[in-house]
Amino acid sequence: MQVVSKERKFETLSYLPPLSDAQISKQIQYVIDQGFFPCVEFNETSNPEEYYWTMWKLPLFNANSAQEVLSEVQACRSAFSNCYIRVVAFDNIRQCQVTSFIVHKPNRF
C-alpha cells in the first residue's frame, strides 16, 4: 500500500507531479479554447488566506496561442524564481476567475 506523502498541497492540479512545460502549454491552450483570458501571477507565499497575488502583466487578452502565455510564464520564472507562480483564467462573460493552477514552486519548499 502506498501512503500519500505529507507534501503541502496548493491549488488545482496540485496532487499531480510537477507539470512540464508541454503539459502547462496544454492546460493554457484549453483555457484559450474555452474563450477565457489567461493571466500570470506571482506571490512569495501560497497561503490560502492570500487572496491577492501580484500580476506579472495585465491579463493576456490578445493571446492566440499557449506559447505566448508560456513565454510570459518563463519570463516571470526567471525574474521571480523565489516566488510561487500561477496561471489564472478569467471569464469575461461572468466577470470572474474560473480557474488557476501553480506552474512554479520555489526551491525553498
C-alpha positions in Angstrom: 0.0 0.0 0.0 1.3 3.4 -0.9 1.0 6.3 1.6 0.5 9.8 0.3 3.4 12.0 1.3 2.9 14.9 3.6 3.7 17.4 0.9 1.8 20.6 1.1 -1.0 20.9 -1.5 -1.8 24.2 -3.2 -4.5 24.7 -5.9 -5.9 23.0 -8.9 -3.7 20.1 -10.2 -1.5 20.2 -7.0 -2.0 16.5 -6.4 -0.2 15.7 -9.7 3.6 15.6 -10.1 5.0 19.0 -11.2 3.8 19.8 -14.7 6.3 20.0 -17.6 6.2 23.0 -19.9 4.5 20.8 -22.5 1.7 19.9 -20.0 1.4 23.5 -18.9 1.1 24.5 -22.5 -1.8 22.1 -23.0 -3.6 23.5 -19.9 -3.2 27.0 -21.2 -4.4 26.0 -24.7 -7.6 24.6 -23.1 -8.1 27.9 -21.3 -7.7 29.8 -24.5 -10.0 27.4 -26.4 -12.7 28.0 -23.8 -12.6 31.7 -24.5 -11.1 32.6 -21.2 -8.3 35.1 -20.8 -5.1 33.9 -19.2 -3.0 35.9 -16.7 0.3 35.1 -14.9 0.5 36.0 -11.2 3.2 35.5 -8.6 3.5 35.7 -4.8 6.0 34.9 -2.1 3.6 32.6 -0.2 0.8 30.3 -1.3 -1.2 30.5 1.9 -4.9 30.0 1.3 -5.5 33.3 3.1 -3.6 35.2 0.4 -6.3 36.3 -1.9 -4.3 38.9 -3.8 -1.3 37.9 -5.9 0.7 40.3 -7.9 0.0 40.2 -11.7 3.1 39.7 -13.9 1.4 41.8 -16.5 -2.2 42.6 -17.5 -4.3 39.6 -18.5 -3.3 38.4 -21.9 -6.4 39.5 -23.8 -4.9 39.0 -27.2 -3.2 35.7 -26.6 -3.9 33.4 -29.5 -1.6 30.5 -28.6 -0.3 28.8 -25.5 3.3 29.6 -26.5 2.7 33.3 -25.9 1.5 32.7 -22.4 4.2 30.1 -21.7 6.9 32.6 -22.7 5.4 35.1 -20.1 5.5 32.3 -17.5 9.2 31.6 -18.3 10.0 35.3 -18.1 8.3 35.5 -14.7 10.2 32.4 -13.6 13.5 34.0 -14.4 12.6 37.3 -12.7 11.0 35.8 -9.6 12.4 32.3 -9.2 11.9 32.6 -5.4 8.1 33.0 -5.7 5.1 30.9 -6.5 3.8 31.4 -10.0 0.4 30.6 -11.2 -1.7 30.9 -14.3 -5.2 32.3 -13.8 -8.1 32.2 -16.3 -10.8 34.9 -16.3 -14.2 34.7 -17.9 -15.3 38.0 -19.5 -19.0 37.0 -19.5 -19.3 36.0 -15.9 -16.7 38.6 -14.9 -14.8 36.3 -12.6 -11.8 34.0 -12.2 -12.7 30.5 -13.4 -9.5 28.5 -12.7 -5.9 28.8 -11.5 -3.0 26.5 -11.2 0.5 26.6 -9.9 3.2 26.4 -12.6 6.3 27.1 -10.4 7.2 26.4 -6.8 10.3 27.9 -5.3 13.1 25.5 -4.2 12.8 26.6 -0.5 9.7 24.4 0.0 
